[in-house]
Structure formats: C-alpha cells, structure tokens
Amino acid sequence: MFLKTLAAAAAFSAVAAVAAVPASAGQTFDAVKAKGFVQCAVNTGLAGFSFSDSQGKWTGLDVDLCRAIAVAMFGDSEKAKFTPTTAQQRFVALQSGEVDVITRNATQTLLRDTSLGFNMAGVNFYDGQGFMVPTKSNIKSAKDLNGATICVQPGTTTELNLADYFRKNKMTFKPVLIEKLDELLQAYAAGRCDSYTTDASGLAAVRAGQLSGKGEHTILPERISKEPLGPLVRHGDDQWFDLVKWTLIGMIEAEEMGITSKNVDEMLKSDDPAIKRFLGVTPGYGKAVGVDEKWMYNIVKQIGNYGESFERNVGKDTPLKLERGQNALWTNGGLMYAIPFR
Ligand SMILES: N[C@@H](CCC(=O)N[C@@H](CS)C(=O)NCC(=O)O)C(=O)O
C-alpha cells in the first residue's frame, strides 16, 4: 500500500516535472531568432494571397500568416522576408533551408508530410480544384472538357488531380505544362489552352489580377478535389513547428473569442480567464511556446484575427470577392476550428 502510494507520488511528480520543463529550442527556431527575421516562401504573385506592389511591399492572406509568425517571434510584423517561388521551387527552398516556412497555397498531403520531409502546421484556407474557361467558349461544365487542351502548373496536386479526373470520367485532355504563372496565363489568354485549372481561390485571384482586362472568364462549378492549404515546415524542429502551428490556431481562436485589432486593447481589461490567458495578461502560453507572453496580443493588434485577414485580403469587398464558405468558423457552418488554448 505504502509502495503504491510512493509510486503514485513519483508518477505524479514525473508528470509535474515534464509539465514544468521549458520547451527546448530547436535548430530552426534558434536560427530564426539569431538572424532576427523569418524567411517565408510565397507565390511569385497571386492577388489576395501573396503579392508584392511596385514598392516591393508584400500583402495577402499567406503574407499575413508569415508576418504573424514574425510578430510571435519578434513582436514586429516587419521582421518577415519573402522568397517568391514557383510551385516546383517551393519544396526545394524549404528542404535546403533557404526558407524557414512555406506560407504559399501548399496543399497538405500524405507524401508531402512523409517522403518530402515536412510537417503540416494547419490549414489557413480550405479549397478545391476548379477549371476556368473564356466565357465566350460557352462551356458550362467540366464534363464538357473532353478532348480539351488544359493549362496547368507542374509540381502541383493540380496536375495529378487533373489526370485522375479525366481518367475517372473516361475523357481525354492535352496538358500544357508551364512552370511560371505569368507565362502560363499569357498562353491561356492567347487561346493556347481551352481551360486553365488550379485551386478555385487561385482562379479567382488571377481573374482579379493577371487576367483583368483580358476578356471575360468563367469558373466552372465543379470542384474536383480537396485542397487544404496551409503552412509547411521541415521535419526535425518541433518547437518551430509548434510556433507556426499555434500562431495560425491563435488567429482563428482570436476570431472565435471575438477579439479584433480594433478591440484588443479593451479586451486586455476583460475578466474572462480564457481571454486573460490568451492575451498574456495571465502568463503561461508565451513561455510554453518560447516567445513573449504578449505574442497573441501583438499578432491581433498588428495583423488582426483570421476573419479580419480573410476579409481584408480575399473577402467579398476585395477584387477576389470570396465568400467565407468552408473558411467560416465552425460555429457559422465552416471548417475553421481552433484547437483549445489550454
Ligand atoms: N495547391 C496546389 C497548387 C499550388 C499552386 O502552385 N498554385 C498555383 C496556381 S494558384 C500558384 O500558386 N501559382 C503562383 C505562382 O506560381 O507563383 C499545390 O499545393 O500543389
């Protein structure tokens, strides 16, 4: 009996000891801290997601996520640098250490998580693959594309899904593979392809961006795949993985809690214990993640919550005019669900 009690006490203190151990810093986390900025792989230019203006200032939903990571690490959204990558270049850039994280419409898949050596740190945009056609073609459905020539970027899930979809539906197609988005869109606009296929968000982005003023374009109704897009980090640094993952979850949690860039200072005075912990008024989470206790306060203050970032970059009042849809909070019928800050 006495022995049992001793064993139980030992087990309890072991748990307590584990809980008290500070998060151990990993290679990437330390390297980012030492160099003083985070290097993110982004698109070469996709309106609403990652786009650089004539002054070289990057904006977009994916850029916001990168900046939020910078805020978590350094308290400053300007401590983020961007490496534009094509779909083919992005994975090598992460594997080689050229970038610290990919915040660029990358679909989370089994092979990327395993064989490519990455960890998937959450989903910041739920998407599906679609097709675009010139409106004057009068094509109304993907099923009308039998025999079509289709423009597609190599090194993407898009390319693989396209082949599966046509095979499954016993249809044929001719792929035109072009790595650089701008070149591909020129080919499409010049009529070299009957259709262009990518994630539906990408179709909306190029229609509002590179293709604006180049005729009318229709996005066909079918979504032929699931494209959960989100940040990727290299295997081997759990602390860095945790930081990226909880930065994204934190932006969603802030929206769930009703904390915005406008009211976050008011919220500091809240009596709600969960809000006090979230904003670092009650310390704990910052230390657990290895950053300043005010990390989430700073992120919401400088970047906003997930919904604010969505509306500012891709929402219904932007040229992309995207509905929240699957990207609404779970409480509003969407898939965005923050794992508890606890
Ligand atoms: N989600 C797919 C496709 C990602 C992708 O590369 N999409 C294209 C079309 S939206 C893109 O981002 N192009 C921008 C660029 O190459 O800079 C994947 O992860 O493989």
PDBQT file of the ligand as one rigid body, heavy atoms in Angstrom, charges set to zero:
ROOT
HETATM    1  N1  LIG A 401      -2.438  23.718 -54.100  1.00  0.00    +0.000 N 
HETATM    2  C1  LIG A 401      -1.692  23.145 -55.168  1.00  0.00    +0.000 C 
HETATM    3  C2  LIG A 401      -1.333  24.184 -56.234  1.00  0.00    +0.000 C 
HETATM    4  C3  LIG A 401      -0.464  25.274 -55.714  1.00  0.00    +0.000 C 
HETATM    5  C4  LIG A 401      -0.018  26.265 -56.787  1.00  0.00    +0.000 C 
HETATM    6  O1  LIG A 401       1.166  26.352 -57.072  1.00  0.00    +0.000 OA
HETATM    7  N2  LIG A 401      -0.923  27.009 -57.368  1.00  0.00    +0.000 N 
HETATM    8  C5  LIG A 401      -0.575  27.952 -58.395  1.00  0.00    +0.000 C 
HETATM    9  C6  LIG A 401      -1.809  28.449 -59.042  1.00  0.00    +0.000 C 
HETATM   10  S1  LIG A 401      -2.872  29.337 -57.965  1.00  0.00    +0.000 SA
HETATM   11  C7  LIG A 401       0.209  29.119 -57.844  1.00  0.00    +0.000 C 
HETATM   12  O2  LIG A 401       0.217  29.361 -56.682  1.00  0.00    +0.000 OA
HETATM   13  N3  LIG A 401       0.844  29.864 -58.676  1.00  0.00    +0.000 N 
HETATM   14  C8  LIG A 401       1.510  31.050 -58.251  1.00  0.00    +0.000 C 
HETATM   15  C9  LIG A 401       2.949  31.045 -58.603  1.00  0.00    +0.000 C 
HETATM   16  O3  LIG A 401       3.428  30.123 -59.262  1.00  0.00    +0.000 OA
HETATM   17  O4  LIG A 401       3.587  31.976 -58.183  1.00  0.00    +0.000 OA
HETATM   18  C10 LIG A 401      -0.443  22.509 -54.625  1.00  0.00    +0.000 C 
HETATM   19  O5  LIG A 401      -0.097  22.718 -53.460  1.00  0.00    +0.000 OA
HETATM   20  O6  LIG A 401       0.221  21.756 -55.359  1.00  0.00    +0.000 OA
ENDROOT
TORSDOF 0
